[in-house]
């Protein structure tokens, strides 16, 4: 059974601090996806990591992928309140064309002033 | 920017009733999905659909569920006889193809189903 595990599941942090969210997965997939969900809203694609060693950055968020360790990280630099949301990582369900994604449980991030 | 449109945004129904949730995927997308999210929990795969047939379905997608693409634009999810545990947010998603090397799904805003 494909497993995607995130930690922490809940994170409360202060503005200006740095933190990392971890995503471990059990498949041999070399692709990993990060999504953001605001309360009561849909999922928004943040990053797609397509190969081992891939690193992508957007503003205060940086995602990386280590396929050998089956680990991805989402690093938050100098957090601001607007980054408060739930962050999901996901992997391909299978290698085929219409496989969709399997998601982790999400990390609920609260950033306090 | 193209988007996936879902209706209704919220539906309240009595247990045992049939519900149809509708989605209009992005027009040039080829792969379609339904996911559900029980309040505060993970996003769970239900079914994928390509070339007018189901490609894969999860164990959640039992005989009470069905999908169809009746007219080339709408993509519907039907729950034949709703149960209390079907209460959730249902997300439709789509993507074009795998030529980019990635399976990046575009999600709709969701349909919240409440079963009483």
Interface residues (C-beta under 8 A of the other chain):
Chain A: X31 X33 X41 X42 X43 X44 X45 X48 X50 X88 X90 X92 X93 X94 X96 X97 X98 X99 X100 X101 X102 X103 X104 X105 X106
Chain B: X31 X33 X35 X41 X42 X43 X44 X45 X48 X49 X50 X55 X56 X91 X93 X97 X98 X101 X102 X103 X104 X105 X106 X107 X108 X109 X110
